[in-house]
Amino acid sequence: MTGAAEVRRHHVGPTSEIVAGAPKLVSVDGHEVGVFRVGEQFLAWRNVCPHHAAPVCRGTVAGTNLPSKVHEYLPGRDGEILQCPWHGWEFDLLTGEHLAAGSRARLRRYPVEVIDEQVYLTLPANRA
Amino acid sequence: MITGRAAADGSPTQFKVFDTDVHHGPWRTESLFPYLSEVHADRLEHYGFGGGGVSWAYNGGSQGYRTDIITDRGKKNYPGVVVPDPEVCRKELLDEAGVDIALLVGGGGEGIATAGPDVAYTNALLRAFNDYSVAEWLTVDDRFRLAIAVNPQDPQNAADEIDRLGGHDQVISIILPCGSQRPYGHPFYKPLHEACVRNNLAITLHFGAEGSGVNPQPSAAGYPTSYVQSRLLRPAFYKPHLASFVFDGVFEEFPTLKVGMIETGIAWAPSFLWLMDQNWKALRPQVPWVKRPPSEYVRENVKFCSQPLDDPEPKDGMAKTLEWLDGEHTVMFSSDYPHFDWDEPQETFKTMPDEFRRRLLWDNAAELYGVA
């Protein structure tokens, strides 16, 4: 039986170390994870693109062009979009979703907690 | 079960048939003179259509015709491979082959004229061809429908021509050749798009005029040397137009606009839809008005034509192609009558289930062209 109290915490570092647009990469249970700051939120995504397994967290944090009228551009969501370094798929840093209508691709999320200005990843308890 | 009209032997055909590619036109250019001003008739007589054709020296059959239907009608001077006689077409295609609706698309001199540098002369020739078609074909049989010829070099004139004839009950489309100076989703053509929407006419695309007159070369590798090579280029004639309709946002702006691509064959199409979707997934922010996967727009607004039906080597190749393309909703029948490489309607898709054949022989075209 696994209870809520049995989670593990992986210390990432102080909040001051993680700045917008420059994720901190950490290794957890054999996986690389990128920890991002978006505004006042901290989010963590596995560093594997669901498209072709690229190190997605080493891509560019940017905005995007929002759905717009034909031949018009509507830039927005600055700092909330991660562009994969291979092939350029865009992911929503807040939800992990691929920005393409109908796409089921999404990034793998790790829960984040901030306690006393320290950032932690919350991990399931080790199996006995 | 819906049945078509009686075949020649009196037996009903199993399925209603909508033939989206029937080539019509006069035998001699003189037939257009009554519909032209004296100046333009004189010019046509002495100087031709003005587009400058590219001849591969060969076609197939006899001068491109089925050898069983070409008859000696004396000297022909109308370019192209067209059935010149509505009575012959009625007998052979409608009555005997069991076609219930035949979309007349021209396919001779008027197609060449779209590549002519003198746009005013082209406009006059196409208007004359349309008037000839309405007066001398549509009146002969109510099973004939017409795709009117318009000049892609002059979209405002095209729009005026669409407004002039778009209200005719048997006019259901415009016809454009794939040979062009710009792909047809380009904003240059907006007056033409708007006029089609306003008049509820589809856009029908047929290869032709590639490398002719003012048009660019027919391939990035220049001119092929033989007719057979020109046939192999055809998918490349349609692709840039299809991509342009989608990525220039034409279907976002005009959701009701329909495009029929005829004499395409179909095996090339699934991979092209995959390619469009794949590229959109990555490069979508460069065309943010394309809000859905390209293949979705194509499924809603575009249909392809069966003829010349591909003949895949693997036995299940055709069934797979139709599955990948959602052919049940995207493929229309076309015969290409009277060309040598035509497909007979009751023989086409013969191995497919009845419901499937019914959609391909009738429903899909009836939906695209808004024919009840």
Interface residues (C-beta under 8 A of the other chain):
Chain A: T64 N65 L66 P67 S68 K69 V70 H71 E72 Y73 L74 H87 G88 W89 E90 H98 L99 A100 A101 G102 S103
Chain B: P187 D248 G249 E252 E253 W280 K281 A282 L283 R284 P285 Q286 P288 W289 K291 R292 P293 E296
